[in-house]
């Protein structure tokens, strides 16, 4: 009982509860938006939306270049305002340059890419390249707020963009607008609202100055960003490339089916990402055995709770599908169950990934990212044309299971090597 009381007084637990609670609230609004959009469009037209959204999320990972990970690790450690601002300024400059490059590439390739994917809505492809700026700017703001441990403001930003998405979806539903390009463009630009209000969310001393000498910041951030970018990009591809390949090898209806059930599974994956935003900068500070020893117990508990959570959802997954995106998507029930398993594995592995923010093992991010990327691409390219939609879901599940096994075992090994073996 005493241990339970101490756990409830833990600052990390309170922050985790705040972020996850806020994420659930914001996710509720986003879920309403997706439910309305999926019901308005139906599986086939929602497939057009899903293809564009999958591409936009992948492009967002290209734009990030691992800088969000780097800010969470290094900005959280800095003690001076000047140094924090220089880190934020350097990361902002790099992201702006990356976005301009992505826009230029998009203008050049959106038509050939549409033909490659057998996709009949090339303007959605173009919008994905250009309007992904909304999501990119929003996630950059989130990385800054989280590295500053301004978790309340991070939650507010999340809720604002989710509410705007929902209001737009209600409007589309009310006026029976079924233009997938218009709906998709609005959905991508909605996250710009909290960015416009960012001065109300960041501390008063926060200041972006792009024309500075960033020699130290470049060396510091790229030391981990070079590894984290591979992991971050790989994660984005893993979560979204299957929709693009289903569109290429199957059809837009199948892509819409996968996109619809993926959005339900994503609601649970967001728990993992919100958990990571709290744990990553916190664990980056851990340098003592006792801290990591306590954290390992919490990580193991989260893994056990993830298994229980998945098992409890299986009996009701059919009704989740019916009451959310609708009975038109019922043929994707088995796919949903596989994706739910993948999502809860993601929740289970997040605390073990956070441990690598403490270890001097930045290579883990690039190795694990590259390995997942190879698995997801090989699985989808080889098996989707043969076995269809289930192959995409099985590939994602097996990839996540492999990541959990590799990450947890490696984390225990490094902990034992650095904090146990050296003491004996």
C-alpha positions in Angstrom: 0.0 0.0 0.0 2.8 2.4 0.9 4.5 1.7 -2.5 1.2 2.4 -4.2 0.9 5.7 -2.4 4.4 6.7 -3.4 3.7 5.8 -7.0 0.6 8.0 -7.1 2.7 10.9 -5.8 5.3 10.4 -8.6 5.8 13.5 -10.7 6.4 11.3 -13.7 3.2 9.5 -13.2 1.2 12.7 -12.8 2.7 14.1 -16.0 2.0 10.8 -17.8 -1.6 10.9 -16.6 -1.9 14.5 -17.7 -0.6 13.9 -21.2 -2.5 10.6 -21.7 -5.7 12.1 -20.3 -5.3 15.1 -22.6 -4.5 12.8 -25.5 -7.6 10.7 -24.9 -9.7 13.9 -24.8 -8.1 15.2 -28.0 -8.2 11.8 -29.6 -11.9 11.6 -28.8 -12.5 14.8 -30.9 -10.2 13.5 -33.7 -12.0 10.2 -33.6 -15.3 11.9 -34.1 -13.8 13.8 -37.1 -12.6 10.5 -38.7 -15.9 8.7 -38.0 -17.8 11.5 -39.7 -15.4 11.6 -42.6 -15.4 7.9 -43.1 -19.2 7.7 -43.0 -19.6 10.6 -45.4 -17.1 9.2 -47.9 -17.7 5.4 -47.6 -14.8 2.9 -48.0 -13.9 3.6 -51.6 -13.7 7.4 -51.4 -12.3 7.2 -47.9 -9.5 5.2 -49.6 -8.6 8.4 -51.5 -8.4 10.3 -48.2 -6.4 7.5 -46.6 -3.8 7.3 -49.4 -3.2 11.1 -49.1 -3.1 11.0 -45.4 -0.6 8.1 -45.3 1.6 9.9 -47.7 1.4 13.1 -45.7 2.4 11.3 -42.5 5.4 9.8 -44.2 6.5 13.1 -45.6 6.2 14.6 -42.1 8.7 12.1 -40.9 11.1 13.1 -43.7 10.7 16.7 -42.6 11.4 15.9 -39.0 14.9 14.4 -39.7 15.0 13.1 -36.1 15.1 16.6 -34.6 12.1 16.0 -32.3 14.0 13.1 -30.6 17.1 15.3 -30.4 15.2 18.2 -28.8 13.6 15.9 -26.3 17.0 14.6 -25.2 19.2 17.7 -25.3 16.9 20.7 -24.8 15.6 18.9 -21.7 19.1 18.8 -20.3 20.2 22.4 -21.0 20.0 24.8 -18.1 20.5 28.2 -19.8 17.7 30.0 -21.7 20.2 31.1 -24.4 21.3 27.6 -25.2 17.7 26.3 -25.3 16.7 29.0 -27.7 19.7 28.3 -30.0 18.7 24.6 -30.1 15.1 25.5 -31.0 16.3 28.0 -33.6 18.6 25.6 -35.3 15.9 22.9 -35.5 13.4 25.4 -36.8 15.8 26.5 -39.6 16.5 22.9 -40.7 12.8 22.1 -40.8 11.9 25.1 -42.9 14.6 24.2 -45.4 13.4 20.6 -45.5 9.8 21.7 -46.1 10.8 23.9 -49.0 12.6 20.9 -50.5 9.6 18.6 -50.0 7.3 21.2 -51.7 9.6 21.4 -54.8 9.8 17.6 -55.0 6.0 17.3 -54.7 5.3 19.7 -57.6 7.7 17.6 -59.8 6.5 14.1 -58.9 2.8 14.3 -57.9 1.6 13.2 -61.3 4.1 10.4 -61.9 3.5 9.2 -58.3 -0.3 9.1 -58.9 0.2 6.9 -61.9 2.6 4.6 -60.1 0.0 4.1 -57.3 -2.8 3.7 -59.8 -4.5 6.6 -58.0 -7.2 8.7 -59.7 -6.8 11.8 -57.5 -3.5 13.4 -58.2 -4.4 16.7 -56.5 -4.6 14.8 -53.2 -1.0 13.7 -53.8 0.0 17.3 -54.4 -1.9 18.5 -51.3 -0.1 15.9 -49.2 3.3 17.4 -50.2 2.3 21.0 -49.7 -0.2 21.0 -46.8 1.7 18.5 -44.7 3.3 21.8 -43.4 0.4 22.0 -41.0 1.2 18.7 -39.3 5.0 19.4 -39.5 4.7 22.8 -37.8 2.3 21.5 -35.1 4.6 18.5 -34.2 7.6 20.9 -34.1 5.7 23.0 -31.6 4.9 19.9 -29.6 8.5 18.8 -29.5 9.5 22.2 -28.1 6.8 22.2 -25.5 7.6 18.7 -24.4 11.3 19.3 -24.2 10.5 22.2 -21.9 8.3 20.0 -19.8 5.3 22.3 -20.6 3.0 19.3 -20.7 -0.2 21.2 -19.9 0.4 23.5 -22.9 1.2 20.5 -25.1 -2.2 19.0 -24.1 -3.9 22.4 -24.9 -2.4 22.5 -28.4 -3.4 18.9 -29.0 -7.0 19.6 -28.0 -7.2 22.8 -30.1 -6.2 21.1 -33.3 -8.5 18.1 -32.6 -11.5 20.4 -32.0 -10.9 22.3 -35.2 -10.8 19.0 -37.1 -14.1 17.9 -35.5 -15.8 21.2 -36.3 -14.8 20.9 -39.9 -16.0 17.3 -40.1 -19.3 18.3 -38.6 -19.6 21.0 -41.3 -18.8 18.5 -44.1 -21.3 16.1 -42.7 -24.1 18.7 -42.2 -23.7 20.0 -45.8 -23.1 16.5 -47.3 -19.8 17.6 -48.9 -18.1 14.5 -50.3 -15.1 16.1 -52.0 -12.2 14.0 -50.7 -9.6 16.6 -51.8 -11.3 19.4 -50.0 -11.8 17.4 -46.8 -8.3 16.1 -46.9 -6.7 19.5 -47.3 -8.7 20.9 -44.4 -7.7 18.0 -42.2 -4.0 18.6 -42.9 -4.2 22.4 -42.2 -6.2 22.2 -39.0 -3.2 21.7 -36.8 -1.9 25.1 -37.7 -4.3 26.7 -35.2 -2.2 26.0 -32.1 0.9 27.1 -34.1 -0.7 30.5 -34.7 -1.4 30.7 -31.0 2.1 29.4 -30.0 3.1 32.7 -28.3 0.5 31.9 -25.7 1.9 28.4 -25.1 5.7 28.9 -25.0 7.5 30.7 -22.1 8.0 34.5 -22.4 11.8 34.1 -23.0 11.3 31.8 -26.0 12.7 33.4 -29.1 13.5 32.0 -32.6 16.5 33.6 -34.4 17.4 31.8 -37.6 20.5 33.8 -38.5 23.0 32.6 -35.9 26.1 30.6 -35.7 24.9 27.1 -34.9 28.2 25.1 -34.9 27.7 23.7 -31.4 24.0 23.1 -31.8 24.6 21.3 -35.2 27.1 19.0 -33.6 24.9 18.3 -30.6 21.6 17.7 -32.3 23.0 15.7 -35.3 24.8 13.4 -32.9 21.5 11.7 -32.2 19.3 13.0 -35.0 21.4 11.0 -37.6 20.3 7.8 -35.8 16.9 8.9 -34.6 15.9 10.1 -38.1 16.2 6.6 -39.4 14.0 5.2 -36.5 11.5 8.1 -36.8 11.2 7.8 -40.6 11.0 4.0 -40.4 8.2 4.3 -37.9 6.3 6.6 -40.2 6.8 4.3 -43.1 5.8 1.2 -41.1 2.5 2.8 -40.0 1.5 4.1 -43.4 3.3 2.4 -46.4 0.9 -0.5 -46.3 -2.0 1.7 -47.3 0.0 3.0 -50.3 1.0 -0.5 -51.4 -2.6 -1.8 -50.9 -3.7 1.0 -53.2 -1.0 0.0 -55.8 -1.5 -3.7 -55.7 -5.2 -4.0 -54.8 -7.7 -1.1 -55.1 -9.0 2.1 -53.5 -11.8 0.2 -51.7 -9.2 -2.0 -49.9 -7.1 1.0 -49.1 -10.1 2.7 -47.6 -10.9 -0.5 -45.6 -7.4 -0.6 -44.2 -7.3 3.2 -43.6 -10.6 3.0 -41.7 -9.6 0.2 -39.3 -6.1 1.7 -39.0 -7.6 4.9 -37.6 -9.4 2.9 -34.9 -6.1 1.1 -34.0 -4.3 4.4 -34.1 -6.4 5.7 -31.2 -4.6 3.2 -29.0 -1.2 3.8 -30.6 -1.6 7.5 -29.6 -1.4 6.3 -26.0 2.1 5.0 -26.7 3.2 8.3 -28.4 1.8 10.4 -25.5 3.6 8.1 -23.0 6.8 8.5 -25.0 6.6 12.3 -24.9 6.7 12.2 -21.1 9.1 9.3 -20.6 11.8 10.2 -23.2 12.9 13.6 -21.7 12.5 12.3 -18.2 14.6 9.1 -18.7 17.2 11.2 -20.5 18.1 12.6 -17.1 18.6 9.2 -15.4 22.2 8.5 -14.6 21.9 6.4 -11.5 21.2 2.7 -11.1 18.4 3.2 -8.6 16.5 5.4 -11.0 16.7 2.9 -13.9 16.0 0.0 -11.5 12.7 1.6 -10.5 11.9 2.5 -14.1 12.4 -1.0 -15.3 9.7 -2.2 -12.9 7.3 0.4 -14.3 8.2 -0.6 -17.8 7.4 -4.2 -17.1 4.1 -3.2 -15.5 3.1 -1.2 -18.6 3.9 -4.2 -20.8 1.7 -6.5 -18.7 -1.1 -3.9 -18.7 -0.8 -3.7 -22.5 -1.5 -7.4 -22.9 -4.5 -7.2 -20.6 -5.8 -4.2 -22.5 -5.6 -6.0 -25.8 -7.3 -9.1 -24.5 -10.1 -7.0 -23.1 -10.8 -5.4 -26.4 -11.1 -8.4 -28.6 -14.7 -9.4 -27.5 -15.9 -5.8 -28.3 -13.9 -5.0 -31.4 -16.8 -5.8 -33.7 -19.0 -3.3 -32.0 -16.2 -0.7 -31.8 -16.1 -0.9 -35.6 -19.8 -0.7 -36.1 -20.3 2.2 -33.8 -17.3 4.2 -35.1 -16.6 4.0 -38.9 -19.8 2.0 -39.5 -21.0 -1.4 -40.7 -19.7 -0.7 -44.3 -16.3 -1.6 -42.9 -17.2 -4.9 -41.2 -15.2 -6.9 -43.7 -12.1 -5.5 -42.1 -12.8 -6.9 -38.6 -10.0 -9.5 -38.6 -7.6 -6.8 -39.9 -8.7 -4.5 -37.0 -7.9 -7.2 -34.4 -4.4 -7.7 -35.9 -3.8 -3.9 -35.9 -5.0 -3.6 -32.3 -2.4 -6.2 -31.3 0.2 -4.2 -33.1 -0.9 -1.0 -31.3 -0.7 -2.5 -27.8 2.7 -3.9 -28.6 3.7 -0.3 -29.5 2.4 0.8 -26.0 4.4 -2.0 -24.4 7.7 -1.2 -26.1 7.7 2.6 -25.5 9.1 2.5 -21.9 11.9 0.3 -23.1 12.7 2.6 -26.0 12.8 5.5 -23.5 15.7 3.8 -21.7 17.9 4.4 -24.7 17.6 8.1 -24.0 19.7 7.4 -20.9 22.1 4.9 -22.4 25.0 5.9 -24.7 23.6 3.8 -27.5 22.2 6.1 -30.1 23.0 3.4 -32.7 19.9 1.6 -31.4 17.6 4.1 -33.1 19.1 3.6 -36.5 19.5 -0.2 -36.2 16.0 -0.8 -35.0 14.5 1.6 -37.5 16.4 0.1 -40.4 15.4 -3.4 -39.4 11.7 -2.5 -39.1 11.8 -0.7 -42.4 13.3 -3.8 -44.2 10.7 -6.1 -42.6 7.7 -3.9 -43.4 8.7 -3.2 -47.0 9.6 -6.9 -47.7 6.5 -8.2 -46.1 4.2 -5.8 -48.0 6.0 -6.0 -51.4 6.2 -9.8 -51.3 2.9 -10.9 -49.6 0.3 -8.2 -50.3 0.1 -9.0 -54.0 -0.3 -12.7 -53.2 -2.4 -12.8 -50.0 -4.1 -9.4 -50.2 -5.1 -7.2 -47.3 -4.5 -9.6 -44.4 -0.8 -9.8 -45.4 -0.4 -6.1 -44.7 -1.8 -6.4 -41.1 0.2 -9.5 -40.3 3.4 -7.8 -41.6 2.8 -4.9 -39.3 2.1 -7.1 -36.3 5.2 -9.3 -36.8 7.3 -6.2 -37.2 6.1 -4.7 -33.9 6.6 -8.0 -32.1 10.1 -8.3 -33.3 10.8 -4.7 -32.2 9.4 -5.4 -28.7 11.6 -8.5 -28.3 14.8 -6.8 -29.6 14.3 -3.6 -27.6 13.4 -5.2 -24.3 16.2 -7.7 -24.4 18.8 -5.1 -25.5 17.6 -2.7 -22.8 18.0 -5.3 -20.1 21.5 -6.2 -21.4 22.7 -2.6 -21.5 21.3 -1.9 -18.1 23.1 -5.0 -16.7 26.3 -4.2 -18.4 26.4 -0.5 -17.3 24.9 -0.6 -13.9 25.1 -4.2 -12.6 28.3 -5.9 -14.0 30.4 -2.8 -13.4 29.4 -2.8 -9.7 30.4 -6.4 -9.1 
